[in-house]
């Protein structure tokens, strides 16, 4: 444990605090992952907190979807709305009494005051500031109200917010990623901590919760850096020790603008539905802003957790590169357990109409083994595996490349030789394949492309695909003969 990461022998407690107002996108997933890695590295606690105070935009479905995506990515949490824990409840909507209590405490100490300004008054104030070229901020009219005035307004039933009093100060954030960042409180202005409808503001809820939940490190997106000075002032006013902060740089799309819907679907569920392996996506996300000291890239989660260190989290923005994710995912697919992959492939093959309820699972495993080198996610599997399930000689010959290969002078000779050899054999297993090739070489006097291309073209109707050594035995003797006969029939017409 190193001191420069702010760990002084105390237990590490971090949190991921999503707002359930939509799907989990890659940026938030990366934030969750970095928190999880940090917690696991230090043997600490990872807390999941749901920030659902925006009643209109929050939904139960979104909360469930976020939890499901996190679990799918392989993340687990030690405390949270579903698993409970000693610092709950873990949904902000269930913590309203706690926020009220602390807001009242601040009111009592004079650290906050009631603001009776109406929306119209505030809007007018903003317009005046903008017209004068000043940054709009609350000018503090209600700061100066006498207790009698306040009593009167309260008695009249006028709605009010509770504002936090910001006094002149320089606020320094010692960020574990960005280094020292200074803010001038003069630019902040007294901000609202409780709205007139009694709902808590984000900054106040986050501080009360982080303090209450004994969070030691707040690791979150850089977009929250401007909130940090406000939060530090709140900690001070509440007499609570602030956590250490680590703000993660943005994730940019390939065009170097912040990763967003503009770059396609950036939700974790999209990658799940497209059939990426969760461990591949998690591994890839870990490299968005963090790098292994040893320059390793493909690493199981436990190894990343073992190596994870905020010192190696980069200040500069990370670029999301789909091609690299595909490369990584392909790597994972090539190494993954075959029966797991076959299980994963099923829905995709079903959707493409390639298999129904009944199928031979052993045979299917062989198909998956033959095509896995050619896919980076399962949505690509039907395209690659199709050759094993259906064949149409007319369609095959409609492919220009296939027609060209099969009209080579010696192509028909190769196909006839293959047919002849297959007729002599009883079956065609993987062990028989080398013998078959030897016999074909002898019969045709050909080898390499002139021998193999016509075979592939005739049996699959495609110019490329799985290795023939895998393909032919999976198709089997009968199916190879059936395809050969129909293509030879077409060629001889
Ligand atoms: N609910 C906030 C968000 O989703 C969390 C901010 C924080 O981590 O403090 O952006």
Boltz pocket constraint, residues with backbone or C-beta under 6 A from the ligand:
constraints:
  - pocket:
      binder: B
      contacts: [[A, 15], [A, 17], [A, 18], [A, 19], [A, 51], [A, 206], [A, 219], [A, 220], [A, 221], [A, 224]]
      max_distance: 6.0
